Amino acid sequence: MLEKTSQGWKLVGQSNHQHAAPDSKKDTTSFIHTVDITTGRLETLATLRKHVEAPNWHPDNYLILNSLGKIYTFDLASKEMKLLDTGFATACNNDHGISPDKKWLAISHNDKTDPSPKPYKSVIYILPISGGEPRRITSEVVSYWHGWSPDGKTLAYTGERNGNYDIYTISTQGGKEKRLTTAEGLDDGPDYSPDGKYIYINSFRTGHMQLWRMDTNGKNPEQLTFDEYSNWFPHPSPDGRWIAYISYMQNQEQGHPFGKEVKIRLMNLETREIKDLTPVFFGGQGSFNVPSWSPDSQKLAFVSYAIN
């Protein structure tokens, strides 16, 4: 976990778990944190003897997370975690997020009843933010939600079609999807800028996972990072000044596995300057997949782990 010492915040008690097996998710301790982007102050909100992932930050002072297929709320004042009613959708992954008007939740659920022969069948649904029966949005599998347009009318997501992972958009009413990227290599993690001008993504199109942005129709792609890290999941701040993202310390090619050394980084979109927001910690998949900014653009929520 991240622990405060006389030298500041540092990684404690996780150095022996650099190569965690996938089934180690079944026996982890999860640490829910926030970090202040101005002061760098890290706060550990909860230590949970279960695997939780991907906090979204609702302005009514709670987080939305997933754990072992279910969706939960985490009250920031009381630290109480409650199960959210998602109807039949009890095989949710960590790609979920809150609508711009804060009234709806998009989820990605493994629909085993889908006729596709694919082994994993993630479908995007929308349900009321307070819980309820989900409404199916995407007809095709595999589809992983990642972004909601500022006007609330369009979803951006990663879709696997014929073995290729690309970026797609679709109306929140469903219907025909629109393919935005066709580059060789994985494109993932689409999230809209708050002004609706851009979609930010991570892409392997250069042979190394870096951050990009493009117009919302997929035109004019622009590379944003050029370093040795594997960079994933760029999330613009609500005020449009920053993007926060997760960096793997070692090259992961086109993967974003759990159980690796990672850190959260911050880019100033005006100057393109980048700084570390956290020290290196044990995490990866599940730590920072989805938009997790506080409404005032001052803090981020994320999860680190230890294997029991």
Buried (B, 14 or more C-beta within 10 A) or exposed (E): BBEEEEEEBEBEEBEEBEEBEEEBBEEBBBBBBBBBBEEBEBBBBBEBEBBBBBBBBBEEEBBBBBBEEBBBBBEBEEEEBEEBBBEEBEBBBBBBBBBBEEEBBBBBBBBEEBEEEEEEBBBBBBBBBEBBEBBBBBBBBBBBBBBBBBEEEBBBBBBBBEEBBBBBBBBBEBEEBBEBBEBEBBBBBBBBBBEEEBBBBBBBBEEBBBBBBBEBEBEEBEEBBEEEBBBBBBBBBBEBBBBBBBBBBEEBEBBBEBBBBBBBBBBEBEEEEBEEBBBBBBBBBBBBBBBBBBBEBBBBBBBBBBBE
